[in-house]
Amino acid sequence: MTQFQDMTFEGRWALDKNQARTSAPAANFSFFFEGSILDIELEGEARFKIEIDHVEFPELLTRERKLYRIAENLSLGIHEARLWKKTETEFGSVALYRTCPEPISKLQTKISKSPISQIEFIGDSYTVGFGNAARDPISGTPFTTTDSTQSYGALTAQKLGASFAINAYSGRGLIQNYMRIAPNWTIPKLYEYTLSGEAPLGNSPYWDFKAFDPQIVCLF
C-alpha cells in the first residue's frame, strides 16, 4: 500500500499495493500534491465531486479504466485534492490506481475540535441520498440524480467536523429487500463485507471492524 500511504480514505475501501476499491456511497479520498496539473487513473462507473484547495471543480464522470484529467492550469505550488464518490455502486466497485503527480506527505494533521471524531450511517436508499438531486419525480435516473455527498449523513458529519462512513444500500432491508431482490443479501449480510457491490460475486474481503470505531452509529 506504499503508493496510498500519503492519502486519506473515508468510507469502506479495500486497499492493496496496486489499487484502492470501493462500492460505498460518499466514499472519498484526499491528498496533497505539487504541480499545475492533476490526473488520476480510475475505473468504474461513477460520478465524482472534486475539490481542490476547498474549491469545487466540475464533476467527473468515470467508466473505463484510464487516466482522467482532474484539473489543469493550477497555480504553482502545493495543493490539496479531495474526490467524493457521489453515486451508489450496487454492482461491482470503483477502483483508484494512481495519481499524477504522486501524493506527497501531508503538510499538517487536521484535529477535530468536536468530541465526535467518527460517525457511521447505516440504512437504505434514504441514507444513500437516492434521487436527492432530481429536479422532479420523473426526470433522470438513479445514477444521474443521486448525490451522496449531499445526503444527511455526509452533511451531518461535515457540520460536526467528523470522519464518517455511509454503509447504506438502496432497496435493502433488515429482514427482506424491496420486491424481494437478492433475498439472501439483506443489510446485515452486506454489512459484513468491505465491498457491497462485489460481495454477491464473491469478490469482496470481509470488513475489518477495527479499521473504523465510530462514537455514534445512526441506523435508519
N, C-alpha and C positions, 0 to 999 in steps of 0.2 A: 504493500500500500504506500510505497515511497512517494509516488507521484501525487498522492492525495493528502500527504501529511500536513501540508500548509493550507488545507481547505477546511472549512467548517460546514458540516452537514446537519440539516434539521429534517425530522421525519425518519421513516424507516428506509435505510439504504443497505444494500448488500455490496460490500467493498472487497475487492481483491486487487492484485498488483496491476491488472490490465484494464479494469473498468469499475464503475460505480453504477449500480442499477437500483431503480425504484419503481413502484407502482402507486405510491401514496399520493393523494391529493395534497397540494400545497407543500410538498417536499421541496426543499431548496438547498442551494449550496452557495457559499461566498468565499472570496479570496482576494488577496492583493496581487497586483501585477504592475509592471513598469513598461510603458510604451504608449504609442498613439493609436494602435490598432489592437482589437481583441477578436480572436477566432476561437471557437470551441467545437470539438468533434463530438457530436451527439447522434443517437439513433433511437427511433421510436416515434410514434405519432403523439404529439403533444403541442400545447401552446404554452409559451413561457413568458412570464413578466420579467423584464430586465431592468435592473437598477445599477447605475454606475455613479459612484460618489453620491449616493442617495438621490439621484435624479433618474426619473423613469424614462426609458428609451422605448422605441417602437416594439411591439410584441413580436416574438419569434415563433414561427411555425416550423416544427421539425417532423420528419418522416424517415427517409432513408438515411443510412449512415454516411455522413460527410462532415467536412469542416465548414461550420456555419459562421458567417461574418456577423459578429455581435455589435461592434462599434468601430468607427474609424474617425480620423481627424480629431482625436483627443489631444488635449494639451500634453506637453512633455512632462514626465514625472511619474509618480506612483499613484495608482488608482485602486479603488475598492469596487469589486463587482459582486452582484448577487443575482442569481437566477431562480425564480419561483415557478414551479410546475402548476399551471392554472387548472389543468384538466385532470379528470379521473382516468386511470388506466384499468379498465375492468378485465382486459385480457392482455397478457404479455407484460412488458415492462419498458422503461425508457433507460437508455444507457449513456453514461458520460465516459469518454475515453481519454481526452486530454484537452488542455487549453494552450493557446499560442498567443502571447508568450506564456511560459510556465508560471504557476503561482510562486510568490516569494513569501518569506517568513512574515508573520503578522507584525504590524508595527506596534500594536497595543492590544491589550486584552480588555474587552468590554465587561465591566462589572455591573450587574443589575442592581439598581437601588431598591428593588422590590424584594420582600422576603420570599416571594414566589418565583423560583427560577425556572421551573419546568411544569408544563401543563399538558395533559393528554386529553384528546377529544375522541370519543368512540360513538359511532352512530351509523345512520343510513344516509339516504340522499340529502336530507336536510342539513346534516353536518358536513357533507361534501360541498354543499353550495350548488346543488343541481339546479341548473336553469336560472340562477340568480342574476345573470346579465341579459336575460331575454327582454326584448322591447315590448312583447305582447305574448299571449298564450300560444300562438300558432307559428310564429316565425322562428327560423333557425333549427338547430339540432342540439342534443345534449352536449356534443363536443364543442360547438361554437358558442353556446350560451351559458356554460358553466365556468365560473371563476372562483376557484377555491381560495385564492388569496384574499377574496372579499367575503369569505364565509365568516360566520360568527366566531368560530374558533380562532382563525388567523387574526381577526381584528381584535379579539379579546386579549390574546397573547401579546400582540404588539402594544396594546394600550398599557399592559402591565409590565412591559419590558422583559417578558419571559420567553425562553425557548419552548417550542411546542411540537407536538406530533398529532396529526389527524389520521386516525385509523378508522375510516368510515367507508361504507360500501353501499352504493345505490341498490335498492331493491332487496337488500339482505336483512334478515331479522334474527332475533334471538332463538326463536323456535322454528319458524318456517320463513321462506322467502316469497317475495311478490310473485304471484302467478306460479308459485312452486318451481321457479327456475333453479337449476343446480341444487336440488334439495339437500344434498349432503354437504353443501358449503355455505352454512349459515355463518353469522358473525363470530360465534365462539370458535368455530373451526378455522376460519380465515385468520383470526386473531393470533393463532399460533405461529404464523409464518411471516417472514420478512417481506416477501413479495406476493401480495394477494392475487395479482393478475397471473402469476406463474404457478402458484400453489396447486391449482387443479390439474396442471400439466405435469406436475412432478418436478418442476424446475426451480423451486424456491427452498432456501435453507430455512430452518426454524429460527424464530426470532430470539435473540439473546436479551432477556428481560433485564439483565444487569446493565445494559447499554443505556437505558433511559429510566430514571427513577423520579417520576413526577410527584410534586407535592399535592397536586389537585388532579383528579380524574373526573371528567364530565361525560356522563353517559346519557345519550338521547335516544 
